[in-house]
Amino acid sequence: MKKNKEETAETIQKLIEIARAHFTEFGYANAALESIVQDANLTRGAVYHHFRNKKALFAFVLEEVQKEVAEKVEEAASKNEDLWQQLYAGCQAFIMAAIENNNKRIMLLDGPAILGWEAWREMDSNHSMRLLRGQLEIMQDQGCIRSISLDAMTHFISGGLNELALWLANEASESDALVEITNLLHIMLDGFKQSSI
């Protein structure tokens, strides 16, 4: 029984990796489920056993991408002891992870278009946005940031990060845009500082 579960988990993982590669290279609209099935050495029935359709498979892939981006945010933030440096590093890591080639199309372009903004935002709120809110809550508890609505602040910053990532993903001169984004992040986030700090 345990072996069957392990084999199933391996099959799903292989399918997800191949589907992610197809969605990255061809985009959702041009990624054929038949090609994904063939590359994964599975039957169409085996895929439908785990996923209702191509959209359900894509949703699972997007969830994986969102998890990975959140892990990179957490990893970058954890390298600093200073709370402000954690916030800066986490925000910058989010943007950089979102525009990686194997994430950009799935997360920023096809994700909202295929699943809709509500589903996309729910995934975001379960991963990167959750980490952001947690960081802001700690900082507010320690008197580092102004006493304003955590929800409003979280959505404001998260929305800005998503827009910056979209903008950067379409910029021809990425290195110049990165400098601008780094400066802008500090200016924007510093606006939340308590005036006494």
N, CA and C atoms as an extended XYZ file, in Angstrom:
591
Properties=species:S:1:pos:R:3:atomname:S:1:resname:S:1:resid:I:1 pbc="F F F"
N         0.826       -1.206        0.000 N   MET     1
C         0.000        0.000        0.000 CA  MET     1
C         0.864        1.262        0.000 C   MET     1
N         1.913        1.245        0.860 N   LYS     2
C         2.815        2.397        0.945 CA  LYS     2
C         3.531        2.618       -0.378 C   LYS     2
N         3.940        1.496       -1.028 N   LYS     3
C         4.630        1.588       -2.313 CA  LYS     3
C         3.732        2.224       -3.369 C   LYS     3
N         2.440        1.853       -3.365 N   ASN     4
C         1.491        2.429       -4.322 CA  ASN     4
C         1.363        3.934       -4.133 C   ASN     4
N         1.303        4.384       -2.873 N   LYS     5
C         1.200        5.811       -2.590 CA  LYS     5
C         2.450        6.550       -3.051 C   LYS     5
N         3.610        5.939       -2.827 N   GLU     6
C         4.874        6.552       -3.251 CA  GLU     6
C         4.942        6.643       -4.771 C   GLU     6
N         4.526        5.582       -5.449 N   GLU     7
C         4.520        5.571       -6.916 CA  GLU     7
C         3.562        6.626       -7.463 C   GLU     7
N         2.403        6.749       -6.826 N   THR     8
C         1.422        7.758       -7.244 CA  THR     8
C         2.001        9.156       -7.070 C   THR     8
N         2.648        9.397       -5.925 N   ALA     9
C         3.247       10.703       -5.654 CA  ALA     9
C         4.335       11.021       -6.668 C   ALA     9
N         5.138       10.018       -7.025 N   GLU    10
C         6.194       10.205       -8.024 CA  GLU    10
C         5.602       10.507       -9.398 C   GLU    10
N         4.530        9.807       -9.748 N   THR    11
C         3.865       10.028      -11.032 CA  THR    11
C         3.322       11.450      -11.116 C   THR    11
N         2.661       11.888      -10.047 N   ILE    12
C         2.096       13.240      -10.026 CA  ILE    12
C         3.210       14.277      -10.117 C   ILE    12
N         4.300       14.055       -9.374 N   GLN    13
C         5.415       15.005       -9.388 CA  GLN    13
C         6.029       15.110      -10.792 C   GLN    13
N         6.191       13.970      -11.440 N   LYS    14
C         6.738       13.955      -12.803 CA  LYS    14
C         5.801       14.700      -13.754 C   LYS    14
N         4.507       14.448      -13.619 N   LEU    15
C         3.511       15.110      -14.456 CA  LEU    15
C         3.538       16.624      -14.246 C   LEU    15
N         3.651       17.044      -12.995 N   ILE    16
C         3.680       18.477      -12.667 CA  ILE    16
C         4.917       19.136      -13.283 C   ILE    16
N         6.056       18.484      -13.169 N   GLU    17
C         7.303       19.040      -13.734 CA  GLU    17
C         7.193       19.202      -15.253 C   GLU    17
N         6.651       18.193      -15.907 N   ILE    18
C         6.518       18.250      -17.364 CA  ILE    18
C         5.473       19.299      -17.763 C   ILE    18
N         4.367       19.330      -17.036 N   ALA    19
C         3.324       20.328      -17.324 CA  ALA    19
C         3.874       21.736      -17.126 C   ALA    19
N         4.653       21.918      -16.084 N   ARG    20
C         5.237       23.242      -15.825 CA  ARG    20
C         6.153       23.665      -16.974 C   ARG    20
N         6.938       22.736      -17.457 N   ALA    21
C         7.837       23.037      -18.578 CA  ALA    21
C         7.025       23.425      -19.820 C   ALA    21
N         5.938       22.717      -20.079 N   HIS    22
C         5.089       23.024      -21.236 CA  HIS    22
C         4.395       24.369      -21.077 C   HIS    22
N         3.834       24.631      -19.879 N   PHE    23
C         3.153       25.906      -19.648 CA  PHE    23
C         4.138       27.074      -19.725 C   PHE    23
N         5.372       26.838      -19.302 N   THR    24
C         6.404       27.879      -19.362 CA  THR    24
C         6.782       28.176      -20.805 C   THR    24
N         7.001       27.124      -21.578 N   GLU    25
C         7.479       27.309      -22.952 CA  GLU    25
C         6.385       27.770      -23.906 C   GLU    25
N         5.216       27.184      -23.796 N   PHE    26
C         4.168       27.439      -24.792 CA  PHE    26
C         3.035       28.345      -24.291 C   PHE    26
N         2.952       28.553      -22.980 N   GLY    27
C         1.813       29.268      -22.417 CA  GLY    27
C         0.638       28.326      -22.283 C   GLY    27
N        -0.325       28.701      -21.455 N   TYR    28
C        -1.462       27.817      -21.198 CA  TYR    28
C        -2.221       27.490      -22.490 C   TYR    28
N        -2.520       28.493      -23.269 N   ALA    29
C        -3.355       28.301      -24.460 CA  ALA    29
C        -2.736       27.336      -25.466 C   ALA    29
N        -1.411       27.370      -25.598 N   ASN    30
C        -0.741       26.551      -26.608 CA  ASN    30
C        -0.115       25.269      -26.065 C   ASN    30
N        -0.252       25.038      -24.773 N   ALA    31
C         0.262       23.790      -24.181 CA  ALA    31
C        -0.820       22.722      -24.345 C   ALA    31
N        -0.524       21.725      -25.158 N   ALA    32
C        -1.507       20.675      -25.426 CA  ALA    32
C        -1.427       19.594      -24.360 C   ALA    32
N        -2.566       19.262      -23.796 N   LEU    33
C        -2.601       18.220      -22.766 CA  LEU    33
C        -2.083       16.903      -23.315 C   LEU    33
N        -2.379       16.642      -24.579 N   GLU    34
C        -1.911       15.409      -25.222 CA  GLU    34
C        -0.381       15.328      -25.218 C   GLU    34
N         0.280       16.443      -25.483 N   SER    35
C         1.743       16.473      -25.479 CA  SER    35
C         2.303       16.283      -24.073 C   SER    35
N         1.653       16.882      -23.100 N   ILE    36
C         2.076       16.724      -21.702 CA  ILE    36
C         1.964       15.261      -21.293 C   ILE    36
N         0.836       14.658      -21.620 N   VAL    37
C         0.585       13.246      -21.309 CA  VAL    37
C         1.640       12.365      -21.965 C   VAL    37
N         1.913       12.636      -23.230 N   GLN    38
C         2.895       11.841      -23.975 CA  GLN    38
C         4.289       11.967      -23.365 C   GLN    38
N         4.721       13.195      -23.046 N   ASP    39
C         6.048       13.404      -22.462 CA  ASP    39
C         6.177       12.774      -21.075 C   ASP    39
N         5.053       12.671      -20.386 N   ALA    40
C         5.066       12.077      -19.041 CA  ALA    40
C         4.937       10.553      -19.086 C   ALA    40
N         4.805        9.992      -20.305 N   ASN    41
C         4.620        8.544      -20.475 CA  ASN    41
C         3.399        8.032      -19.719 C   ASN    41
N         2.326        8.790      -19.788 N   LEU    42
C         1.089        8.407      -19.121 CA  LEU    42
C        -0.038        8.319      -20.146 C   LEU    42
N        -1.120        7.743      -19.718 N   THR    43
C        -2.313        7.751      -20.563 CA  THR    43
C        -3.161        8.958      -20.161 C   THR    43
N        -4.022        9.356      -21.051 N   ARG    44
C        -4.924       10.470      -20.750 CA  ARG    44
C        -5.792       10.124      -19.525 C   ARG    44
N        -6.195        8.859      -19.445 N   GLY    45
C        -7.006        8.404      -18.313 CA  GLY    45
C        -6.281        8.558      -16.987 C   GLY    45
N        -4.972        8.272      -17.002 N   ALA    46
C        -4.177        8.392      -15.772 CA  ALA    46
C        -4.119        9.851      -15.312 C   ALA    46
N        -4.013       10.761      -16.271 N   VAL    47
C        -3.980       12.189      -15.930 CA  VAL    47
C        -5.329       12.615      -15.374 C   VAL    47
N        -6.410       12.181      -16.031 N   TYR    48
C        -7.751       12.550      -15.578 CA  TYR    48
C        -8.091       11.924      -14.217 C   TYR    48
N        -7.373       10.885      -13.861 N   HIS    49
C        -7.574       10.283      -12.542 CA  HIS    49
C        -7.145       11.261      -11.441 C   HIS    49
N        -6.137       12.082      -11.745 N   HIS    50
C        -5.606       13.026      -10.751 CA  HIS    50
C        -6.097       14.459      -10.961 C   HIS    50
N        -6.362       14.821      -12.223 N   PHE    51
C        -6.769       16.198      -12.536 CA  PHE    51
C        -7.973       16.171      -13.467 C   PHE    51
N        -8.966       16.978      -13.139 N   ARG    52
C       -10.217       16.988      -13.893 CA  ARG    52
C       -10.014       17.388      -15.350 C   ARG    52
N        -9.112       18.357      -15.578 N   ASN    53
C        -8.863       18.852      -16.933 CA  ASN    53
C        -7.556       19.651      -16.954 C   ASN    53
N        -7.243       20.239      -18.077 N   LYS    54
C        -5.995       21.004      -18.215 CA  LYS    54
C        -5.968       22.188      -17.259 C   LYS    54
N        -7.107       22.810      -17.054 N   LYS    55
C        -7.180       23.964      -16.153 CA  LYS    55
C        -6.853       23.560      -14.710 C   LYS    55
N        -7.346       22.408      -14.288 N   ALA    56
C        -7.065       21.915      -12.932 CA  ALA    56
C        -5.573       21.594      -12.789 C   ALA    56
N        -4.992       21.042      -13.838 N   LEU    57
C        -3.552       20.757      -13.830 CA  LEU    57
C        -2.761       22.060      -13.747 C   LEU    57
N        -3.184       23.050      -14.511 N   PHE    58
C        -2.518       24.350      -14.484 CA  PHE    58
C        -2.623       24.986      -13.095 C   PHE    58
N        -3.793       24.891      -12.476 N   ALA    59
C        -3.993       25.457      -11.136 CA  ALA    59
C        -3.020       24.830      -10.144 C   ALA    59
N        -2.809       23.525      -10.268 N   PHE    60
C        -1.872       22.838       -9.377 CA  PHE    60
C        -0.445       23.318       -9.627 C   PHE    60
N        -0.092       23.477      -10.895 N   VAL    61
C         1.242       23.979      -11.248 CA  VAL    61
C         1.441       25.393      -10.688 C   VAL    61
N         0.442       26.238      -10.851 N   LEU    62
C         0.532       27.608      -10.336 CA  LEU    62
C         0.705       27.614       -8.821 C   LEU    62
N        -0.007       26.744       -8.148 N   GLU    63
C         0.131       26.628       -6.686 CA  GLU    63
C         1.566       26.274       -6.310 C   GLU    63
N         2.170       25.371       -7.069 N   GLU    64
C         3.571       24.988       -6.837 CA  GLU    64
C         4.498       26.189       -7.040 C   GLU    64
N         4.249       26.953       -8.089 N   VAL    65
C         5.050       28.147       -8.361 CA  VAL    65
C         4.908       29.144       -7.209 C   VAL    65
N         3.682       29.367       -6.760 N   GLN    66
C         3.442       30.298       -5.653 CA  GLN    66
C         4.180       29.847       -4.388 C   GLN    66
N         4.173       28.543       -4.130 N   LYS    67
C         4.890       28.001       -2.953 CA  LYS    67
C         6.386       28.272       -3.070 C   LYS    67
N         6.943       28.003       -4.236 N   GLU    68
C         8.385       28.209       -4.451 CA  GLU    68
C         8.771       29.677       -4.285 C   GLU    68
N         7.961       30.566       -4.820 N   VAL    69
C         8.241       32.001       -4.692 CA  VAL    69
C         8.224       32.388       -3.214 C   VAL    69
N         7.230       31.899       -2.482 N   ALA    70
C         7.147       32.199       -1.046 CA  ALA    70
C         8.366       31.658       -0.293 C   ALA    70
N         8.841       30.488       -0.690 N   GLU    71
C        10.039       29.916       -0.048 CA  GLU    71
C        11.257       30.801       -0.291 C   GLU    71
N        11.369       31.347       -1.488 N   LYS    72
C        12.490       32.236       -1.802 CA  LYS    72
C        12.396       33.539       -1.011 C   LYS    72
N        11.179       34.025       -0.828 N   VAL    73
C        10.965       35.229       -0.023 CA  VAL    73
C        11.423       34.983        1.404 C   VAL    73
N        10.978       33.853        1.946 N   GLU    74
C        11.319       33.510        3.334 CA  GLU    74
C        12.819       33.314        3.501 C   GLU    74
N        13.424       32.652        2.533 N   GLU    75
C        14.866       32.402        2.588 CA  GLU    75
C        15.655       33.709        2.560 C   GLU    75
N        15.271       34.618        1.678 N   ALA    76
C        15.974       35.905        1.572 CA  ALA    76
C        15.810       36.724        2.843 C   ALA    76
N        14.605       36.747        3.381 N   ALA    77
C        14.338       37.531        4.591 CA  ALA    77
C        15.089       36.973        5.791 C   ALA    77
N        15.214       35.654        5.854 N   SER    78
C        15.830       35.018        7.023 CA  SER    78
C        17.341       35.240        7.110 C   SER    78
N        17.936       35.772        6.057 N   LYS    79
C        19.385       36.020        6.075 CA  LYS    79
C        19.741       37.287        6.845 C   LYS    79
N        18.731       38.030        7.270 N   ASN    80
C        18.953       39.284        8.003 CA  ASN    80
C        18.326       39.196        9.390 C   ASN    80
N        18.953       39.860       10.342 N   GLU    81
C        18.368       39.917       11.683 CA  GLU    81
C        17.546       41.182       11.864 C   GLU    81
N        17.910       42.240       11.155 N   ASP    82
C        17.185       43.503       11.249 CA  ASP    82
C        15.828       43.366       10.558 C   ASP    82
N        14.772       43.770       11.253 N   LEU    83
C        13.415       43.609       10.722 CA  LEU    83
C        13.202       44.373        9.420 C   LEU    83
N        13.769       45.583        9.319 N   TRP    84
C        13.613       46.361        8.084 CA  TRP    84
C        14.347       45.699        6.930 C   TRP    84
N        15.532       45.176        7.191 N   GLN    85
C        16.281       44.486        6.140 CA  GLN    85
C        15.556       43.225        5.696 C   GLN    85
N        14.890       42.544        6.648 N   GLN    86
C        14.092       41.369        6.300 CA  GLN    86
C        12.965       41.757        5.336 C   GLN    86
N        12.308       42.879        5.645 N   LEU    87
C        11.204       43.338        4.800 CA  LEU    87
C        11.702       43.724        3.413 C   LEU    87
N        12.773       44.506        3.344 N   TYR    88
C        13.333       44.898        2.037 CA  TYR    88
C        13.734       43.661        1.230 C   TYR    88
N        14.472       42.761        1.900 N   ALA    89
C        14.988       41.571        1.200 CA  ALA    89
C        13.846       40.677        0.719 C   ALA    89
N        12.827       40.497        1.549 N   GLY    90
C        11.688       39.668        1.170 CA  GLY    90
C        10.933       40.242       -0.015 C   GLY    90
N        10.724       41.562        0.000 N   CYS    91
C        10.011       42.214       -1.117 CA  CYS    91
C        10.803       42.095       -2.414 C   CYS    91
N        12.105       42.328       -2.323 N   GLN    92
C        12.932       42.229       -3.527 CA  GLN    92
C        12.989       40.784       -4.034 C   GLN    92
N        13.062       39.832       -3.103 N   ALA    93
C        13.102       38.415       -3.492 CA  ALA    93
C        11.811       38.008       -4.201 C   ALA    93
N        10.684       38.555       -3.750 N   PHE    94
C         9.408       38.248       -4.401 CA  PHE    94
C         9.446       38.672       -5.869 C   PHE    94
N         9.885       39.898       -6.098 N   ILE    95
C         9.930       40.413       -7.474 CA  ILE    95
C        10.875       39.578       -8.330 C   ILE    95
N        12.061       39.291       -7.807 N   MET    96
C        13.048       38.542       -8.582 CA  MET    96
C        12.579       37.119       -8.876 C   MET    96
N        11.915       36.487       -7.893 N   ALA    97
C        11.420       35.120       -8.105 CA  ALA    97
C        10.258       35.116       -9.100 C   ALA    97
N         9.407       36.132       -9.015 N   ALA    98
C         8.242       36.201       -9.904 CA  ALA    98
C         8.642       36.348      -11.369 C   ALA    98
N         9.768       37.020      -11.626 N   ILE    99
C        10.158       37.250      -13.028 CA  ILE    99
C        11.126       36.205      -13.570 C   ILE    99
N        11.446       35.185      -12.770 N   GLU   100
C        12.283       34.097      -13.287 CA  GLU   100
C        11.571       33.450      -14.472 C   GLU   100
N        12.354       32.997      -15.443 N   ASN   101
C        11.769       32.449      -16.668 CA  ASN   101
C        10.767       31.322      -16.426 C   ASN   101
N        11.053       30.453      -15.448 N   ASN   102
C        10.151       29.320      -15.222 CA  ASN   102
C         8.949       29.689      -14.349 C   ASN   102
N         8.843       30.966      -13.946 N   ASN   103
C         7.712       31.413      -13.123 CA  ASN   103
C         6.868       32.481      -13.809 C   ASN   103
N         7.542       33.359      -14.540 N   LYS   104
C         6.935       34.585      -15.056 CA  LYS   104
C         5.621       34.365      -15.815 C   LYS   104
N         5.663       33.523      -16.814 N   ARG   105
C         4.472       33.342      -17.652 CA  ARG   105
C         3.334       32.696      -16.858 C   ARG   105
N         3.685       31.688      -16.059 N   ILE   106
C         2.672       30.963      -15.286 CA  ILE   106
C         2.063       31.857      -14.216 C   ILE   106
N         2.927       32.545      -13.470 N   MET   107
C         2.453       33.304      -12.312 CA  MET   107
C         1.871       34.664      -12.670 C   MET   107
N         2.543       35.393      -13.527 N   LEU   108
C         2.142       36.776      -13.775 CA  LEU   108
C         1.189       36.951      -14.951 C   LEU   108
N         1.316       36.127      -15.961 N   LEU   109
C         0.511       36.326      -17.168 CA  LEU   109
C        -0.686       35.376      -17.246 C   LEU   109
N        -0.401       34.071      -17.290 N   ASP   110
C        -1.490       33.113      -17.464 CA  ASP   110
C        -2.300       32.881      -16.196 C   ASP   110
N        -1.651       32.939      -15.053 N   GLY   111
C        -2.353       32.657      -13.793 CA  GLY   111
C        -3.626       33.462      -13.620 C   GLY   111
N        -3.522       34.800      -13.592 N   PRO   112
C        -4.739       35.607      -13.426 CA  PRO   112
C        -5.710       35.461      -14.607 C   PRO   112
N        -5.171       35.324      -15.814 N   ALA   113
C        -6.024       35.245      -17.007 CA  ALA   113
C        -6.822       33.939      -17.052 C   ALA   113
N        -6.203       32.843      -16.688 N   ILE   114
C        -6.854       31.535      -16.800 CA  ILE   114
C        -7.737       31.228      -15.596 C   ILE   114
N        -7.237       31.502      -14.402 N   LEU   115
C        -7.986       31.146      -13.195 CA  LEU   115
C        -8.865       32.273      -12.681 C   LEU   115
N        -8.586       33.491      -13.140 N   GLY   116
C        -9.336       34.640      -12.643 CA  GLY   116
C        -8.618       35.270      -11.451 C   GLY   116
N        -8.843       36.572      -11.278 N   TRP   117
C        -8.125       37.300      -10.218 CA  TRP   117
C        -8.443       36.793       -8.829 C   TRP   117
N        -9.688       36.379       -8.584 N   GLU   118
C       -10.054       35.932       -7.233 CA  GLU   118
C        -9.254       34.693       -6.829 C   GLU   118
N        -9.210       33.708       -7.720 N   ALA   119
C        -8.466       32.479       -7.426 CA  ALA   119
C        -6.975       32.768       -7.312 C   ALA   119
N        -6.471       33.628       -8.208 N   TRP   120
C        -5.050       33.980       -8.180 CA  TRP   120
C        -4.699       34.685       -6.868 C   TRP   120
N        -5.521       35.638       -6.463 N   ARG   121
C        -5.270       36.396       -5.234 CA  ARG   121
C        -5.361       35.506       -4.005 C   ARG   121
N        -6.258       34.530       -4.048 N   GLU   122
C        -6.360       33.608       -2.911 CA  GLU   122
C        -5.079       32.802       -2.754 C   GLU   122
N        -4.528       32.334       -3.873 N   MET   123
C        -3.255       31.616       -3.818 CA  MET   123
C        -2.155       32.515       -3.285 C   MET   123
N        -2.097       33.734       -3.795 N   ASP   124
C        -1.083       34.697       -3.356 CA  ASP   124
C        -1.220       34.954       -1.852 C   ASP   124
N        -2.462       35.094       -1.383 N   SER   125
C        -2.670       35.392        0.040 CA  SER   125
C        -2.290       34.213        0.924 C   SER   125
N        -2.301       33.005        0.375 N   ASN   126
C        -1.900       31.821        1.146 CA  ASN   126
C        -0.392       31.631        1.196 C   ASN   126
N         0.328       32.355        0.353 N   HIS   127
C         1.776       32.149        0.279 CA  HIS   127
C         2.548       33.445        0.569 C   HIS   127
N         2.936       34.164       -0.447 N   SER   128
C         3.774       35.357       -0.252 CA  SER   128
C         3.079       36.437        0.573 C   SER   128
N         1.811       36.672        0.314 N   MET   129
C         1.109       37.723        1.048 CA  MET   129
C         0.989       37.365        2.536 C   MET   129
N         0.837       36.099        2.826 N   ARG   130
C         0.779       35.638        4.219 CA  ARG   130
C         2.084       35.949        4.944 C   ARG   130
N         3.193       35.716        4.265 N   LEU   131
C         4.506       36.015        4.853 CA  LEU   131
C         4.676       37.518        5.070 C   LEU   131
N         4.249       38.296        4.081 N   LEU   132
C         4.344       39.749        4.183 CA  LEU   132
C         3.538       40.254        5.375 C   LEU   132
N         2.311       39.779        5.509 N   ARG   133
C         1.468       40.217        6.623 CA  ARG   133
C         2.093       39.833        7.964 C   ARG   133
N         2.650       38.627        8.034 N   GLY   134
C         3.304       38.181        9.263 CA  GLY   134
C         4.463       39.078        9.648 C   GLY   134
N         5.261       39.464        8.656 N   GLN   135
C         6.402       40.352        8.894 CA  GLN   135
C         5.930       41.719        9.374 C   GLN   135
N         4.917       42.255        8.721 N   LEU   136
C         4.393       43.566        9.099 CA  LEU   136
C         3.794       43.532       10.506 C   LEU   136
N         3.159       42.431       10.831 N   GLU   137
C         2.568       42.299       12.173 CA  GLU   137
C         3.648       42.316       13.250 C   GLU   137
N         4.735       41.583       13.021 N   ILE   138
C         5.858       41.571       13.972 CA  ILE   138
C         6.422       42.982       14.108 C   ILE   138
N         6.598       43.651       12.976 N   MET   139
C         7.181       44.999       12.997 CA  MET   139
C         6.264       45.995       13.697 C   MET   139
N         4.966       45.824       13.497 N   GLN   140
C         4.020       46.724       14.157 CA  GLN   140
C         4.006       46.469       15.667 C   GLN   140
N         4.042       45.195       16.055 N   ASP   141
C         4.074       44.844       17.480 CA  ASP   141
C         5.306       45.410       18.178 C   ASP   141
N         6.415       45.508       17.420 N   GLN   142
C         7.658       46.028       18.004 CA  GLN   142
C         7.817       47.538       17.819 C   GLN   142
N         6.779       48.172       17.306 N   GLY   143
C         6.799       49.627       17.179 CA  GLY   143
C         7.651       50.158       16.044 C   GLY   143
N         7.962       49.318       15.069 N   CYS   144
C         8.799       49.747       13.943 CA  CYS   144
C         8.002       50.480       12.876 C   CYS   144
N         6.736       50.136       12.752 N   ILE   145
C         5.922       50.754       11.710 CA  ILE   145
C         4.687       51.405       12.322 C   ILE   145
N         4.103       52.295       11.549 N   ARG   146
C         2.944       53.053       12.017 CA  ARG   146
C         1.788       52.130       12.400 C   ARG   146
N         0.980       52.615       13.290 N   SER   147
C        -0.175       51.856       13.750 CA  SER   147
C        -1.353       52.098       12.797 C   SER   147
N        -1.297       51.423       11.656 N   ILE   148
C        -2.385       51.499       10.685 CA  ILE   148
C        -2.840       50.083       10.356 C   ILE   148
N        -3.923       49.957        9.636 N   SER   149
C        -4.499       48.645        9.336 CA  SER   149
C        -3.479       47.718        8.671 C   SER   149
N        -3.250       46.559        9.297 N   LEU   150
C        -2.330       45.576        8.724 CA  LEU   150
C        -2.841       45.044        7.388 C   LEU   150
N        -4.155       44.828        7.305 N   ASP   151
C        -4.719       44.320        6.053 CA  ASP   151
C        -4.520       45.315        4.913 C   ASP   151
N        -4.808       46.589        5.199 N   ALA   152
C        -4.649       47.616        4.164 CA  ALA   152
C        -3.189       47.732        3.734 C   ALA   152
N        -2.285       47.738        4.717 N   MET   153
C        -0.860       47.860        4.419 CA  MET   153
C        -0.377       46.653        3.605 C   MET   153
N        -0.807       45.466        4.000 N   THR   154
C        -0.403       44.241        3.298 CA  THR   154
C        -0.865       44.267        1.847 C   THR   154
N        -2.126       44.634        1.626 N   HIS   155
C        -2.646       44.670        0.258 CA  HIS   155
C        -1.986       45.774       -0.568 C   HIS   155
N        -1.701       46.888        0.061 N   PHE   156
C        -1.044       47.994       -0.633 CA  PHE   156
C         0.350       47.574       -1.116 C   PHE   156
N         1.123       46.998       -0.220 N   ILE   157
C         2.496       46.590       -0.573 CA  ILE   157
C         2.470       45.433       -1.562 C   ILE   157
N         1.625       44.445       -1.292 N   SER   158
C         1.549       43.278       -2.173 CA  SER   158
C         1.124       43.673       -3.586 C   SER   158
N         0.128       44.553       -3.677 N   GLY   159
C        -0.306       45.017       -4.993 CA  GLY   159
C         0.806       45.734       -5.734 C   GLY   159
N         1.552       46.555       -5.000 N   GLY   160
C         2.685       47.257       -5.597 CA  GLY   160
C         3.759       46.299       -6.089 C   GLY   160
N         4.042       45.265       -5.297 N   LEU   161
C         5.055       44.278       -5.689 CA  LEU   161
C         4.630       43.522       -6.945 C   LEU   161
N         3.361       43.150       -6.997 N   ASN   162
C         2.870       42.445       -8.187 CA  ASN   162
C         2.960       43.318       -9.433 C   ASN   162
N         2.601       44.586       -9.296 N   GLU   163
C         2.681       45.506      -10.437 CA  GLU   163
C         4.125       45.747      -10.859 C   GLU   163
N         5.013       45.879       -9.880 N   LEU   164
C         6.435       46.059      -10.201 CA  LEU   164
C         6.986       44.838      -10.933 C   LEU   164
N         6.582       43.644      -10.480 N   ALA   165
C         7.040       42.417      -11.141 CA  ALA   165
C         6.530       42.359      -12.574 C   ALA   165
N         5.261       42.721      -12.783 N   LEU   166
C         4.709       42.742      -14.144 CA  LEU   166
C         5.450       43.740      -15.018 C   LEU   166
N         5.716       44.907      -14.470 N   TRP   167
C         6.429       45.939      -15.226 CA  TRP   167
C         7.839       45.469      -15.579 C   TRP   167
N         8.530       44.915      -14.585 N   LEU   168
C         9.905       44.460      -14.804 CA  LEU   168
C         9.945       43.316      -15.813 C   LEU   168
N         8.946       42.450      -15.781 N   ALA   169
C         8.895       41.315      -16.708 CA  ALA   169
C         8.805       41.766      -18.157 C   ALA   169
N         8.308       42.979      -18.378 N   ASN   170
C         8.145       43.495      -19.740 CA  ASN   170
C         9.176       44.552      -20.129 C   ASN   170
N        10.103       44.844      -19.225 N   GLU   171
C        11.113       45.864      -19.508 CA  GLU   171
C        12.261       45.283      -20.328 C   GLU   171
N        12.667       46.004      -21.340 N   ALA   172
C        13.790       45.558      -22.178 CA  ALA   172
C        15.100       45.673      -21.409 C   ALA   172
N        15.262       46.775      -20.676 N   SER   173
C        16.489       46.995      -19.913 CA  SER   173
C        16.245       46.636      -18.454 C   SER   173
N        16.343       45.338      -18.179 N   GLU   174
C        16.016       44.835      -16.847 CA  GLU   174
C        16.934       45.387      -15.762 C   GLU   174
N        18.232       45.515      -16.061 N   SER   175
C        19.179       45.973      -15.033 CA  SER   175
C        18.898       47.409      -14.598 C   SER   175
N        18.562       48.284      -15.548 N   ASP   176
C        18.212       49.668      -15.198 CA  ASP   176
C        16.931       49.707      -14.364 C   ASP   176
N        15.958       48.897      -14.769 N   ALA   177
C        14.686       48.856      -14.050 CA  ALA   177
C        14.877       48.321      -12.636 C   ALA   177
N        15.795       47.380      -12.463 N   LEU   178
C        16.065       46.813      -11.136 CA  LEU   178
C        16.593       47.871      -10.176 C   LEU   178
N        17.463       48.736      -10.667 N   VAL   179
C        17.990       49.825       -9.834 CA  VAL   179
C        16.849       50.737       -9.398 C   VAL   179
N        15.986       51.075      -10.341 N   GLU   180
C        14.836       51.928      -10.028 CA  GLU   180
C        13.927       51.264       -9.001 C   GLU   180
N        13.694       49.967       -9.167 N   ILE   181
C        12.817       49.238       -8.253 CA  ILE   181
C        13.408       49.185       -6.849 C   ILE   181
N        14.704       48.929       -6.757 N   THR   182
C        15.357       48.876       -5.444 CA  THR   182
C        15.210       50.206       -4.720 C   THR   182
N        15.464       51.298       -5.423 N   ASN   183
C        15.319       52.633       -4.821 CA  ASN   183
C        13.868       52.889       -4.419 C   ASN   183
N        12.956       52.532       -5.298 N   LEU   184
C        11.542       52.762       -5.040 CA  LEU   184
C        11.052       51.962       -3.833 C   LEU   184
N        11.494       50.714       -3.729 N   LEU   185
C        11.089       49.881       -2.596 CA  LEU   185
C        11.460       50.535       -1.275 C   LEU   185
N        12.682       51.040       -1.191 N   HIS   186
C        13.124       51.690        0.053 CA  HIS   186
C        12.290       52.932        0.350 C   HIS   186
N        12.035       53.733       -0.667 N   ILE   187
C        11.240       54.954       -0.465 CA  ILE   187
C         9.832       54.600       -0.003 C   ILE   187
N         9.206       53.620       -0.690 N   MET   188
C         7.837       53.243       -0.365 CA  MET   188
C         7.742       52.641        1.038 C   MET   188
N         8.608       51.677        1.332 N   LEU   189
C         8.524       50.990        2.618 CA  LEU   189
C         8.913       51.908        3.774 C   LEU   189
N         9.869       52.806        3.533 N   ASP   190
C        10.261       53.743        4.587 CA  ASP   190
C         9.110       54.650        5.003 C   ASP   190
N         8.148       54.825        4.120 N   GLY   191
C         6.986       55.648        4.441 CA  GLY   191
C         6.127       55.060        5.564 C   GLY   191
N         6.303       53.792        5.841 N   PHE   192
C         5.544       53.156        6.914 CA  PHE   192
C         6.262       53.221        8.271 C   PHE   192
N         7.473       53.743        8.275 N   LYS   193
C         8.242       53.812        9.522 CA  LYS   193
C         7.591       54.764       10.527 C   LYS   193
N         7.720       54.385       11.790 N   GLN   194
C         7.323       55.312       12.846 CA  GLN   194
C         8.234       56.530       12.741 C   GLN   194
N         7.688       57.708       12.934 N   SER   195
C         8.474       58.935       12.774 CA  SER   195
C         9.633       59.027       13.751 C   SER   195
N         9.540       58.313       14.878 N   SER   196
C        10.602       58.386       15.880 CA  SER   196
C        11.785       57.488       15.544 C   SER   196
N        11.637       56.645       14.505 N   ILE   197
C        12.717       55.695       14.159 CA  ILE   197
C        13.582       56.264       13.046 C   ILE   197
